C-alpha cells in the first residue's frame, strides 16, 4: 500500500478508522524528511495492513501545531486510535521495520484495560 497525504479534516477519521496508522509529519524544504521518504514508502509496500499517512506541515500548520510538532520529520504511530509512538527524526529502514513489528505485536487492549484499572498512573 502506498503512502497517503492527509489533511486536518481527514486526520481523526484516519487514525480512528484503521487498526494501525503511522503518520509522517514532514515538509518539502526539510532534507531529512526527503531522505526518509523512500524508507517510509518502501515500508508501506511491505505492510499493506498498515496505513502510512503523511502530513505536510507547511500546508497543515494548524494540525502540526495541534500535534505539538516541534521538529521534522516526526513519526507518530497509532493503534486503535491510541498514540503508541511519537519521535522526531528519520529512522533507518531496519529501525522502522522493528517499530512496525513492535506496534503489530503490542497489545493495546491490555494497555487500555490497565490504564482504566489504574487511572492515577496515567
C-alpha positions as CSV (number, residue, x, y, z in Angstrom):
1,X,0.0,0.0,0.0
2,X,1.3,3.4,-0.9
3,X,1.6,6.4,1.4
4,X,-1.3,8.8,1.5
5,X,-1.3,12.5,2.2
6,X,-3.9,13.5,4.8
7,X,-5.3,16.8,5.9
8,X,-6.5,18.0,9.3
9,X,-10.1,17.1,8.2
10,X,-9.0,13.5,7.5
11,X,-6.7,13.1,10.5
12,X,-9.1,11.8,13.2
13,X,-11.1,9.6,10.8
14,X,-7.8,8.1,9.5
15,X,-6.4,7.2,12.9
16,X,-9.8,6.1,14.4
17,X,-11.0,4.0,11.4
18,X,-7.8,1.9,10.9
19,X,-6.1,-0.6,13.2
20,X,-2.6,0.8,12.8
21,X,-1.7,4.2,11.4
22,X,1.8,5.7,11.0
23,X,1.9,9.4,10.4
24,X,5.0,11.2,9.0
25,X,5.0,14.9,9.6
26,X,7.2,16.4,7.0
27,X,7.9,19.5,4.8
28,X,9.3,19.8,1.3
29,X,12.2,22.0,2.3
30,X,13.4,19.5,5.0
31,X,16.4,17.5,3.9
32,X,16.0,14.7,6.5
33,X,12.3,14.5,5.5
34,X,13.2,14.0,1.9
35,X,15.8,11.4,2.8
36,X,13.3,9.5,5.0
37,X,10.5,9.5,2.3
38,X,11.9,6.5,0.3
39,X,12.3,4.4,3.5
40,X,8.8,5.3,4.6
41,X,7.4,4.4,1.2
42,X,9.3,1.1,1.0
43,X,7.9,0.1,4.4
44,X,4.4,0.9,3.3
45,X,4.9,-1.6,0.4
46,X,5.9,-4.3,2.9
47,X,2.9,-3.7,5.3
48,X,-0.3,-3.3,3.3
49,X,-2.3,-3.8,6.5
50,X,-0.8,-0.6,8.0
51,X,-1.9,2.9,6.9
52,X,1.1,5.1,6.1
53,X,-0.1,8.7,6.2
54,X,1.9,11.9,5.5
55,X,1.1,15.4,6.8
56,X,2.7,18.3,5.1
57,X,3.4,20.6,8.0
58,X,3.6,23.7,5.7
59,X,0.1,23.0,4.3
60,X,-1.3,21.8,7.6
61,X,0.2,24.2,10.1
62,X,-2.7,24.1,12.5
63,X,-2.7,20.3,12.6
64,X,1.1,20.3,13.1
65,X,0.6,22.8,16.0
66,X,-2.2,20.7,17.5
67,X,0.0,17.6,17.3
68,X,2.8,19.6,19.1
69,X,5.3,19.0,16.2
70,X,8.5,20.8,17.2
71,X,10.9,19.3,14.7
72,X,10.5,17.3,11.5
73,X,10.4,14.7,10.4
74,X,8.3,13.4,13.3
75,X,6.8,10.0,13.2
76,X,3.7,9.1,15.2
77,X,2.1,5.7,15.4
78,X,-1.5,5.0,16.4
79,X,-3.1,1.6,17.2
80,X,-6.9,1.5,17.5
81,X,-6.9,5.3,17.7
82,X,-4.4,5.5,20.6
83,X,-1.0,7.1,20.2
84,X,1.7,4.5,20.9
85,X,4.8,6.1,19.4
86,X,5.9,9.7,18.9
87,X,9.5,10.5,17.9
88,X,11.3,13.2,15.9
89,X,14.0,12.2,13.5
90,X,14.3,10.0,10.5
91,X,14.5,6.3,11.2
92,X,16.8,4.0,9.2
93,X,15.0,1.1,7.4
94,X,15.8,-1.6,10.0
95,X,14.6,0.6,12.9
96,X,11.4,1.4,11.0
97,X,10.8,-2.3,10.3
98,X,11.4,-3.1,14.0
99,X,9.0,-0.3,15.1
100,X,6.2,-1.6,12.8
101,X,6.7,-5.2,14.1
102,X,6.5,-4.0,17.7
103,X,3.4,-2.0,17.1
104,X,1.7,-5.0,15.4
105,X,2.7,-7.1,18.5
106,X,1.7,-4.5,21.1
107,X,-1.5,-5.5,23.0
108,X,-3.3,-2.1,23.0
109,X,-6.4,-3.6,24.6
110,X,-4.4,-4.8,27.6
111,X,-2.7,-1.4,27.9
112,X,-6.1,0.4,27.8
113,X,-7.5,-2.0,30.4
114,X,-4.5,-1.4,32.7
115,X,-4.9,2.3,32.2
116,X,-8.5,2.2,33.2
117,X,-7.8,0.0,36.2
118,X,-5.1,2.4,37.4
119,X,-6.1,5.9,36.3
120,X,-3.8,7.5,38.8
121,X,-0.8,6.1,36.9
122,X,-1.8,7.8,33.7
